[in-house]
Amino acid sequence: AAPILQAYNAPGTLFLNTVTLTGNRNWRDKVRAIMHAKDESEFYAYSDISPGSRRFYRHSKSSRINSADIDAQMDRFIADKGLSIAHVYEEYPYLHYTDLGPDFALEIGNHSANHYLFASLTPDQQRLEIVNGHNSLVSLGPRLSNCFSIPFGGTEDTNEHTLPQVHAAGYKSALMSRQRLQPGTSQELEGVQILERFMPRTNNIENELQ
């Protein structure tokens, strides 16, 4: 998309989770790897995570399960079992620091370090996700957005600590993903301007907007 936007002189912002910029694993990829190996039941037995009524993919991002904690437990499980997640990276390759040089066409934005579910995190864990993501992007040098993109982006994916932490980190706005168009008058909460992002889920965008 970046070359197309550049060709038409159209502005754009690429929001990044910084954990993958150095080739590290995103925690959602670890979930996919466990599901691919059909090891969900074995993981539950290995960890202190209790099974839920929903599939492992959905249950793993419940606000009742601390994302940082389940990420660490999946690391240990994958290492002990010798699982490979190479197939995930082959199918969906991530950007690397080397792809984001000074000539990169888009503005860069912070989407947190690990894309954890903020509603599951402590206030300090939320702060670290924002600050660590920001610090990693500062080293890139190019245009940095003053908007923070909320991981997963739903109202239910945040809690009362999220926007105060975004504001304390110096961000002026927060980007949500609630299948809404941006209204003419922006809402401001906790000193942070709320921006909306519409992500089409079908080819019938007109029906989705109704």
Phi and psi restraints in degrees (value plus and minus 20) as a CYANA .aco file:
   2 ALA   PHI     -77.6   -37.6
   2 ALA   PSI     -66.5   -26.5
   3 PRO   PHI     -82.2   -42.2
   3 PRO   PSI     -55.2   -15.2
   4 ILE   PHI     -87.0   -47.0
   4 ILE   PSI     -66.7   -26.7
   5 LEU   PHI     -81.2   -41.2
   5 LEU   PSI     -60.3   -20.3
   6 GLN   PHI     -85.5   -45.5
   6 GLN   PSI     -60.0   -20.0
   7 ALA   PHI     -83.0   -43.0
   7 ALA   PSI     -53.0   -13.0
   8 TYR   PHI    -118.9   -78.9
   8 TYR   PSI     -11.0    29.0
   9 ASN   PHI      35.1    75.1
   9 ASN   PSI      18.1    58.1
  10 ALA   PHI    -117.7   -77.7
  10 ALA   PSI     112.8   152.8
  11 PRO   PHI     -92.2   -52.2
  11 PRO   PSI     134.4   174.4
  12 GLY   PHI    -184.1  -144.1
  12 GLY   PSI     135.2   175.2
  13 THR   PHI    -146.5  -106.5
  13 THR   PSI     109.7   149.7
  14 LEU   PHI    -122.4   -82.4
  14 LEU   PSI      93.0   133.0
  15 PHE   PHI    -111.5   -71.5
  15 PHE   PSI     109.3   149.3
  16 LEU   PHI    -142.4  -102.4
  16 LEU   PSI     122.8   162.8
  17 ASN   PHI    -111.6   -71.6
  17 ASN   PSI     102.7   142.7
  18 THR   PHI     -98.9   -58.9
  18 THR   PSI     -33.5     6.5
  19 VAL   PHI     -80.6   -40.6
  19 VAL   PSI     -53.7   -13.7
  20 THR   PHI    -106.8   -66.8
  20 THR   PSI     -30.6     9.4
  21 LEU   PHI     -85.1   -45.1
  21 LEU   PSI     -44.5    -4.5
  22 THR   PHI    -124.3   -84.3
  22 THR   PSI      -7.2    32.8
  23 GLY   PHI      67.8   107.8
  23 GLY   PSI     -12.4    27.6
  24 ASN   PHI     -98.8   -58.8
  24 ASN   PSI     149.1   189.1
  25 ARG   PHI    -109.3   -69.3
  25 ARG   PSI     115.8   155.8
  26 ASN   PHI     -99.7   -59.7
  26 ASN   PSI     119.8   159.8
  27 TRP   PHI     -84.3   -44.3
  27 TRP   PSI     -47.0    -7.0
  28 ARG   PHI     -90.0   -50.0
  28 ARG   PSI     -49.1    -9.1
  29 ASP   PHI     -87.7   -47.7
  29 ASP   PSI     -53.2   -13.2
  30 LYS   PHI     -87.0   -47.0
  30 LYS   PSI     -58.1   -18.1
  31 VAL   PHI     -80.5   -40.5
  31 VAL   PSI     -66.1   -26.1
  32 ARG   PHI     -83.0   -43.0
  32 ARG   PSI     -57.7   -17.7
  33 ALA   PHI     -84.9   -44.9
  33 ALA   PSI     -62.0   -22.0
  34 ILE   PHI     -85.7   -45.7
  34 ILE   PSI     -60.2   -20.2
  35 MET   PHI     -88.0   -48.0
  35 MET   PSI     -59.3   -19.3
  36 HIS   PHI     -80.6   -40.6
  36 HIS   PSI     -56.6   -16.6
  37 ALA   PHI    -104.7   -64.7
  37 ALA   PSI     -20.5    19.5
  38 LYS   PHI      36.4    76.4
  38 LYS   PSI      22.4    62.4
  39 ASP   PHI    -129.4   -89.4
  39 ASP   PSI       1.3    41.3
  40 GLU   PHI     -79.4   -39.4
  40 GLU   PSI     -66.8   -26.8
  41 SER   PHI     -83.4   -43.4
  41 SER   PSI     -59.3   -19.3
  42 GLU   PHI     -86.5   -46.5
  42 GLU   PSI     -57.0   -17.0
  43 PHE   PHI     -84.9   -44.9
  43 PHE   PSI     -64.2   -24.2
  44 TYR   PHI     -78.2   -38.2
  44 TYR   PSI     -61.5   -21.5
  45 ALA   PHI     -87.3   -47.3
  45 ALA   PSI     -53.8   -13.8
  46 TYR   PHI     -94.8   -54.8
  46 TYR   PSI     -56.5   -16.5
  47 SER   PHI    -118.4   -78.4
  47 SER   PSI    -197.0  -157.0
  48 ASP   PHI    -123.1   -83.1
  48 ASP   PSI      -0.9    39.1
  49 ILE   PHI    -107.5   -67.5
  49 ILE   PSI     106.7   146.7
  50 SER   PHI    -104.8   -64.8
  50 SER   PSI     119.7   159.7
  51 PRO   PHI     -81.1   -41.1
  51 PRO   PSI     132.1   172.1
  52 GLY   PHI    -138.8   -98.8
  52 GLY   PSI    -197.7  -157.7
  53 SER   PHI     -99.3   -59.3
  53 SER   PSI     -39.6     0.4
  54 ARG   PHI    -115.4   -75.4
  54 ARG   PSI     143.9   183.9
  55 ARG   PHI     -78.9   -38.9
  55 ARG   PSI     136.4   176.4
  56 PHE   PHI     -74.9   -34.9
  56 PHE   PSI     -58.5   -18.5
  57 TYR   PHI     -80.1   -40.1
  57 TYR   PSI     -66.0   -26.0
  58 ARG   PHI     -96.0   -56.0
  58 ARG   PSI     -61.5   -21.5
  59 HIS   PHI     -84.1   -44.1
  59 HIS   PSI     -53.3   -13.3
  60 SER   PHI     -87.4   -47.4
  60 SER   PSI     -39.0     1.0
  61 LYS   PHI    -130.5   -90.5
  61 LYS   PSI      15.1    55.1
  62 SER   PHI     -95.1   -55.1
  62 SER   PSI     125.7   165.7
  63 SER   PHI     -87.6   -47.6
  63 SER   PSI     -33.8     6.2
  64 ARG   PHI    -105.9   -65.9
  64 ARG   PSI     -27.2    12.8
  65 ILE   PHI    -135.3   -95.3
  65 ILE   PSI      93.8   133.8
  66 ASN   PHI     -81.6   -41.6
  66 ASN   PSI      99.8   139.8
  67 SER   PHI     -80.8   -40.8
  67 SER   PSI     -61.3   -21.3
  68 ALA   PHI     -84.6   -44.6
  68 ALA   PSI     -56.2   -16.2
  69 ASP   PHI     -89.8   -49.8
  69 ASP   PSI     -67.0   -27.0
  70 ILE   PHI     -88.3   -48.3
  70 ILE   PSI     -50.4   -10.4
  71 ASP   PHI     -81.3   -41.3
  71 ASP   PSI     -66.5   -26.5
  72 ALA   PHI     -84.6   -44.6
  72 ALA   PSI     -58.7   -18.7
  73 GLN   PHI     -89.3   -49.3
  73 GLN   PSI     -56.1   -16.1
  74 MET   PHI     -86.7   -46.7
  74 MET   PSI     -57.1   -17.1
  75 ASP   PHI     -76.5   -36.5
  75 ASP   PSI     -67.6   -27.6
  76 ARG   PHI     -86.9   -46.9
  76 ARG   PSI     -61.4   -21.4
  77 PHE   PHI     -83.6   -43.6
  77 PHE   PSI     -66.3   -26.3
  78 ILE   PHI     -83.1   -43.1
  78 ILE   PSI     -61.0   -21.0
  79 ALA   PHI     -87.3   -47.3
  79 ALA   PSI     -65.4   -25.4
  80 ASP   PHI     -85.9   -45.9
  80 ASP   PSI     -55.3   -15.3
  81 LYS   PHI    -108.9   -68.9
  81 LYS   PSI     -34.2     5.8
  82 GLY   PHI      52.1    92.1
  82 GLY   PSI      11.9    51.9
  83 LEU   PHI     -92.7   -52.7
  83 LEU   PSI     129.9   169.9
  84 SER   PHI    -131.2   -91.2
  84 SER   PSI     119.9   159.9
  85 ILE   PHI    -138.7   -98.7
  85 ILE   PSI       1.5    41.5
  86 ALA   PHI     -79.9   -39.9
  86 ALA   PSI     -54.8   -14.8
  87 HIS   PHI     -82.1   -42.1
  87 HIS   PSI     -50.1   -10.1
  88 VAL   PHI     -86.3   -46.3
  88 VAL   PSI     -63.8   -23.8
  89 TYR   PHI     -92.8   -52.8
  89 TYR   PSI     -49.5    -9.5
  90 GLU   PHI     -88.9   -48.9
  90 GLU   PSI     -55.2   -15.2
  91 GLU   PHI    -100.1   -60.1
  91 GLU   PSI     -58.6   -18.6
  92 TYR   PHI    -149.3  -109.3
  92 TYR   PSI      57.3    97.3
  93 PRO   PHI     -86.6   -46.6
  93 PRO   PSI     122.9   162.9
  94 TYR   PHI    -117.4   -77.4
  94 TYR   PSI     139.4   179.4
  95 LEU   PHI     -88.1   -48.1
  95 LEU   PSI     134.4   174.4
  96 HIS   PHI    -140.7  -100.7
  96 HIS   PSI     142.2   182.2
  97 TYR   PHI     -70.2   -30.2
  97 TYR   PSI     -57.1   -17.1
  98 THR   PHI     -87.3   -47.3
  98 THR   PSI     -36.3     3.7
  99 ASP   PHI    -102.7   -62.7
  99 ASP   PSI     -27.4    12.6
 100 LEU   PHI    -138.8   -98.8
 100 LEU   PSI      31.0    71.0
 101 GLY   PHI     -94.2   -54.2
 101 GLY   PSI    -196.8  -156.8
 102 PRO   PHI     -83.2   -43.2
 102 PRO   PSI     -38.7     1.3
 103 ASP   PHI    -112.4   -72.4
 103 ASP   PSI     -16.9    23.1
 104 PHE   PHI     -81.9   -41.9
 104 PHE   PSI     113.7   153.7
 105 ALA   PHI     -94.5   -54.5
 105 ALA   PSI     -46.6    -6.6
 106 LEU   PHI    -122.1   -82.1
 106 LEU   PSI     137.2   177.2
 107 GLU   PHI     -89.3   -49.3
 107 GLU   PSI     127.5   167.5
 108 ILE   PHI    -126.0   -86.0
 108 ILE   PSI     116.7   156.7
 109 GLY   PHI    -147.2  -107.2
 109 GLY   PSI     135.4   175.4
 110 ASN   PHI    -107.5   -67.5
 110 ASN   PSI     102.0   142.0
 111 HIS   PHI    -135.4   -95.4
 111 HIS   PSI       1.6    41.6
 112 SER   PHI      67.9   107.9
 112 SER   PSI     146.2   186.2
 113 ALA   PHI     -91.9   -51.9
 113 ALA   PSI     -66.7   -26.7
 114 ASN   PHI    -141.9  -101.9
 114 ASN   PSI     -20.7    19.3
 115 HIS   PHI      40.7    80.7
 115 HIS   PSI      17.4    57.4
 116 TYR   PHI     -92.9   -52.9
 116 TYR   PSI     136.1   176.1
 117 LEU   PHI     -94.8   -54.8
 117 LEU   PSI      90.1   130.1
 118 PHE   PHI     -82.8   -42.8
 118 PHE   PSI     -51.0   -11.0
 119 ALA   PHI     -83.5   -43.5
 119 ALA   PSI     -37.6     2.4
 120 SER   PHI    -114.6   -74.6
 120 SER   PSI     -28.9    11.1
 121 LEU   PHI    -118.3   -78.3
 121 LEU   PSI     136.4   176.4
 122 THR   PHI     -92.8   -52.8
 122 THR   PSI     142.6   182.6
 123 PRO   PHI     -75.2   -35.2
 123 PRO   PSI     -61.2   -21.2
 124 ASP   PHI     -88.8   -48.8
 124 ASP   PSI     -56.5   -16.5
 125 GLN   PHI     -85.2   -45.2
 125 GLN   PSI     -58.3   -18.3
 126 GLN   PHI     -83.3   -43.3
 126 GLN   PSI     -63.5   -23.5
 127 ARG   PHI     -79.2   -39.2
 127 ARG   PSI     -65.5   -25.5
 128 LEU   PHI     -84.5   -44.5
 128 LEU   PSI     -58.4   -18.4
 129 GLU   PHI     -80.9   -40.9
 129 GLU   PSI     -59.9   -19.9
 130 ILE   PHI     -93.6   -53.6
 130 ILE   PSI     -69.8   -29.8
 131 VAL   PHI     -88.0   -48.0
 131 VAL   PSI     -63.1   -23.1
 132 ASN   PHI     -85.0   -45.0
 132 ASN   PSI     -58.5   -18.5
 133 GLY   PHI     -82.9   -42.9
 133 GLY   PSI     -64.9   -24.9
 134 HIS   PHI     -82.2   -42.2
 134 HIS   PSI     -66.7   -26.7
 135 ASN   PHI     -82.0   -42.0
 135 ASN   PSI     -56.3   -16.3
 136 SER   PHI     -87.4   -47.4
 136 SER   PSI     -55.5   -15.5
 137 LEU   PHI     -96.7   -56.7
 137 LEU   PSI     -51.0   -11.0
 138 VAL   PHI     -77.1   -37.1
 138 VAL   PSI     -55.5   -15.5
 139 SER   PHI     -86.8   -46.8
 139 SER   PSI     -36.4     3.6
 140 LEU   PHI     -94.8   -54.8
 140 LEU   PSI     -50.0   -10.0
 141 GLY   PHI      69.4   109.4
 141 GLY   PSI     -54.9   -14.9
 142 PRO   PHI     -91.1   -51.1
 142 PRO   PSI    -190.9  -150.9
 143 ARG   PHI     -80.5   -40.5
 143 ARG   PSI     101.3   141.3
 144 LEU   PHI    -127.4   -87.4
 144 LEU   PSI     111.8   151.8
 145 SER   PHI     -96.5   -56.5
 145 SER   PSI     128.8   168.8
 146 ASN   PHI    -115.7   -75.7
 146 ASN   PSI      -0.8    39.2
 147 CYS   PHI    -127.8   -87.8
 147 CYS   PSI     114.4   154.4
 148 PHE   PHI    -123.1   -83.1
 148 PHE   PSI     107.6   147.6
 149 SER   PHI    -111.5   -71.5
 149 SER   PSI      99.4   139.4
 150 ILE   PHI     -89.8   -49.8
 150 ILE   PSI     104.5   144.5
 151 PRO   PHI     -76.7   -36.7
 151 PRO   PSI     112.9   152.9
 152 PHE   PHI      51.0    91.0
 152 PHE   PSI     -58.0   -18.0
 153 GLY   PHI      62.3   102.3
 153 GLY   PSI     -20.2    19.8
 154 GLY   PHI    -107.1   -67.1
 154 GLY   PSI     138.6   178.6
 155 THR   PHI     -77.3   -37.3
 155 THR   PSI     -59.8   -19.8
 156 GLU   PHI     -91.3   -51.3
 156 GLU   PSI     -31.3     8.7
 157 ASP   PHI    -108.7   -68.7
 157 ASP   PSI     -19.1    20.9
 158 THR   PHI    -140.4  -100.4
 158 THR   PSI     151.5   191.5
 159 ASN   PHI    -159.6  -119.6
 159 ASN   PSI    -190.5  -150.5
 160 GLU   PHI     -85.9   -45.9
 160 GLU   PSI     -33.5     6.5
 161 HIS   PHI    -111.9   -71.9
 161 HIS   PSI     -35.9     4.1
 162 THR   PHI     -86.2   -46.2
 162 THR   PSI     -77.4   -37.4
 163 LEU   PHI     -84.4   -44.4
 163 LEU   PSI     -58.8   -18.8
 164 PRO   PHI     -79.1   -39.1
 164 PRO   PSI     -56.0   -16.0
 165 GLN   PHI     -90.1   -50.1
 165 GLN   PSI     -57.9   -17.9
 166 VAL   PHI     -82.2   -42.2
 166 VAL   PSI     -65.4   -25.4
 167 HIS   PHI     -84.4   -44.4
 167 HIS   PSI     -63.8   -23.8
 168 ALA   PHI     -83.5   -43.5
 168 ALA   PSI     -48.0    -8.0
 169 ALA   PHI     -99.9   -59.9
 169 ALA   PSI     -23.1    16.9
 170 GLY   PHI      76.5   116.5
 170 GLY   PSI     -12.6    27.4
 171 TYR   PHI    -102.7   -62.7
 171 TYR   PSI     123.3   163.3
 172 LYS   PHI    -111.5   -71.5
 172 LYS   PSI     -42.8    -2.8
 173 SER   PHI    -166.6  -126.6
 173 SER   PSI     141.7   181.7
 174 ALA   PHI    -150.2  -110.2
 174 ALA   PSI     112.6   152.6
 175 LEU   PHI    -117.0   -77.0
 175 LEU   PSI     104.2   144.2
 176 MET   PHI    -123.8   -83.8
 176 MET   PSI     145.9   185.9
 177 SER   PHI    -149.9  -109.9
 177 SER   PSI      62.4   102.4
 178 ARG   PHI    -141.1  -101.1
 178 ARG   PSI       4.0    44.0
 179 GLN   PHI      34.8    74.8
 179 GLN   PSI      22.7    62.7
 180 ARG   PHI    -146.8  -106.8
 180 ARG   PSI     130.2   170.2
 181 LEU   PHI    -104.0   -64.0
 181 LEU   PSI     133.2   173.2
 182 GLN   PHI     -87.4   -47.4
 182 GLN   PSI     102.9   142.9
 183 PRO   PHI     -91.2   -51.2
 183 PRO   PSI     145.0   185.0
 184 GLY   PHI     -83.5   -43.5
 184 GLY   PSI     -54.7   -14.7
 185 THR   PHI    -132.8   -92.8
 185 THR   PSI      99.5   139.5
 186 SER   PHI     -95.6   -55.6
 186 SER   PSI     125.7   165.7
 187 GLN   PHI    -107.1   -67.1
 187 GLN   PSI     123.7   163.7
 188 GLU   PHI    -143.0  -103.0
 188 GLU   PSI     109.1   149.1
 189 LEU   PHI    -151.9  -111.9
 189 LEU   PSI     114.9   154.9
 190 GLU   PHI      33.1    73.1
 190 GLU   PSI      13.7    53.7
 191 GLY   PHI      58.1    98.1
 191 GLY   PSI      -8.7    31.3
 192 VAL   PHI    -141.3  -101.3
 192 VAL   PSI     109.0   149.0
 193 GLN   PHI     -94.4   -54.4
 193 GLN   PSI     111.7   151.7
 194 ILE   PHI    -116.0   -76.0
 194 ILE   PSI     101.3   141.3
 195 LEU   PHI    -130.6   -90.6
 195 LEU   PSI     127.2   167.2
 196 GLU   PHI    -129.9   -89.9
 196 GLU   PSI     128.3   168.3
 197 ARG   PHI    -147.8  -107.8
 197 ARG   PSI     107.7   147.7
 198 PHE   PHI    -122.2   -82.2
 198 PHE   PSI     103.4   143.4
 199 MET   PHI    -139.2   -99.2
 199 MET   PSI      82.2   122.2
 200 PRO   PHI     -76.7   -36.7
 200 PRO   PSI     115.9   155.9
 201 ARG   PHI    -126.4   -86.4
 201 ARG   PSI     -31.9     8.1
 202 THR   PHI    -157.6  -117.6
 202 THR   PSI     159.1   199.1
 203 ASN   PHI    -103.0   -63.0
 203 ASN   PSI     -29.2    10.8
 204 ASN   PHI    -118.5   -78.5
 204 ASN   PSI      55.6    95.6
 205 ILE   PHI     -85.4   -45.4
 205 ILE   PSI     -54.8   -14.8
 206 GLU   PHI     -80.0   -40.0
 206 GLU   PSI     -63.6   -23.6
 207 ASN   PHI     -85.5   -45.5
 207 ASN   PSI     -56.3   -16.3
 208 GLU   PHI     -85.6   -45.6
 208 GLU   PSI     -49.3    -9.3
 209 LEU   PHI    -101.4   -61.4
 209 LEU   PSI     -32.2     7.8
